[in-house]
Amino acid sequence: MSLPGQNESASSPAFSGDDALPGNPSPRSPAYRYVIIAVAFVCVAAVYVFSMVRLFATREDGPDVKEENYRTRNVTLQAVRGEIFDREGRPLVTNEYVYSLIFDYSQLATLSLEEQNTVIARVMDYIDSEGIRDLMHESYCPLSGTYPYYNYDLGMLSGSLASSRFARIRSDMGLPDDVDAVTFGEAVAKRFRMLGSDGEPLYPDERMTDLVAVRYEMEAIRFSAEEPYYLLSGIGIREITGIRELGARGTGIRVSYSRIYHYPGTASHILGRISKIYAENAEYYTSLGYPVTAVVGVDGCELAFENYLRGMDGTMRITEDAEGNVISAEVTKQPEPGLDVYLTLDIELQKAAEKALEDNIAFVRDEAERTEGKFDGEDCDSGAMVVERIGTGEVLAIASYPSYDLTTFGADYNSLLADKRTPLFNRALEGTYAPGSTFKVGVAAGALTDGTLMSDGRAFTPSTVIVTEGKYTYYDDYQPECWIYAYGHQKHGAINVTKAIEVSCNCFFYELGRLMGIDNINKYCRAYGLGQPTGIEVHESAGVLADSNYTRQLGVVWTGGVTIQTAIGQAYNRFTPMQLANYTATLIGGGKRYSVHLLREVKDFGGATVYTAEPEIAAEFSMTGQTLETIRNAMSRVVEENASVTAFDKFPVKVGGKTGTAQVTGQSSNAVFIAFAPLDRPEIAVSCVLERGAHGASAARGVRAVMEKYFGIAPEG
């Protein structure tokens, strides 16, 4: 049985703005949230008040009966988890409050098995009389059919958890591995005394079916004081009253919540999920004071900001008489709600980035199908895009394709696992890729900053010219070619760094990389944050920043040839799209690298700000104004002058960018594109990687769509 809140429901909130009465607080106001909690608390208290009124109305001695007949127990009042909003205060993940009928072990265990069966049967009679079986939790009993004519539900037993539970219960009852379903069902009925002395069932077959299922599920979850059994969810005051009127000892009402995702299918990799504490993590969480039945964040922002989002449960002391009637209910510890988290994400830009990425991939595939040849993008089916605000480290959008929908995650889980495109994998933060020619910009910036000495002894400057011949012949045993040489043995000739970035000349950067050396190249890579953790709060890959120590572990000798291949973005380096966006922001921001962060603000339940994230410089180097102008101008020329980059034709905002085409053996090359805008006062840096996108320029199409959204520009066409 799953705990309410574990299901991460996508249902609409219980109260919406359209339903609010005139003068009522707004659904997103602090006052509104206090009203919701008050209603939830009153509903719980009402259950106990009702029990007390019913008891005293039928007793002559009233509340003055002797205390020695009383017993007390504590009931947990579940704290409300904090909610998640975007940078503009738009709700992303909020709570829906759910009322559930439970069987309470502490009361039910005081009854005999026969009496317990009577309670369960009476509750099932009520459920059928009210026609509310649709509110029952999904059954995990592996028996299908009606008592005693059972078969096994093989689909259910195919799951590892269900099969292990079945094996445990079967073993506990001393049944053989090959026990048939009919015998198993009879064994459950016998064990829990549903049969008379003559072996005949004590209840009609339909009710016996219910009793066997409930008893099995109680055993499966290890029903205990810490693990109540949830039978119904989503009940209202009418059902609560009806159940209490049954006088069914051992039943109780729990108020819990489920998570509501306001943008289903959007930002799923980033927002994350909540779940009951996994067994392997139980010791860690209990050491922090969590009850074993707590619901916690398991990935994404739900996990990263658990310390803010978690609330502190309260306690209610219940006093009962010997028959289980409630005498009094006292709150001994008020529950403390969790804090609300405001992210740096702009959810509208996030939506645009996810759609742009999907559309870009479809475009590449469509174009490839119209052309003959192999490895021209027909196998492109996934990718990632990141938008970072320059000078702050704030992430505005993190898109990974394919993705999934948190509202249907449980139902879709098996198909998601089976999908060869691995939609559960967050390519933006965990995917690592060769940067291709986007790396050349960083090599150029490092050489200009250092004033790398050329072969003639002069320092490298924006005006330094290198003569390129189409083939790099410095080494006798390794003479790689420029991409242009493959097209009719052409060459770029004598060019400076601006032209070399514009036309992406390999030979220019072979020479520059050789003169810099790998240690100096990597010094700047670390400053750019390439192959380094970015600081983002959710899980990410550190990537690979390769050197001779790295290749030694692979059993490979580092050579000068590896250095020059590294200088053009090939060889062993592997970086995440998040790192590529941060790298771009660092270069265009003048050499200051900011720690990447998703957390913008934290507010308490009443709306008061308790924490505001400030930009944090993680690394910096002294980039001169001339170097910065050279880099920006060169990247501008890539977009405006390079014939392969047409995505920004007629774009009203000046953009700088750089393409990268990273070769993949036996597949289309990965397409990489980095960009920033506006040219004169840069605000955002964007990276896009299309797996098997064939050509770096292909990834520029999606970047344009995101910039249209950011700058409020109507799309072309």
Beta strands, then each sheet from edge to edge (+ up, - down):
strand 1: 71-77
strand 2: 84-85
strand 3: 91-103
strand 4: 143-146
strand 5: 149-152
strand 6: 229-233
strand 7: 251-261
strand 8: 274-276
strand 9: 295-297
strand 10: 314-320
strand 11: 326-333
strand 12: 340-343
strand 13: 382-389
strand 14: 395-401
strand 15: 466-468
strand 16: 493-495
strand 17: 592-594
strand 18: 599-603
strand 19: 609-612
strand 20: 617-620
strand 21: 656-662
strand 22: 670-677
strand 23: 684-691
sheet 1: 1+ 10- 11+
sheet 2: 6+ 3- 2+ 12+ 18- 19+
sheet 3: 6+ 3- 7+
sheet 4: 4+ 5-
sheet 5: 8+ 9-
sheet 6: 14+ 13- 23+ 22- 21+
sheet 7: 15+ 16-
sheet 8: 17+ 20-
end
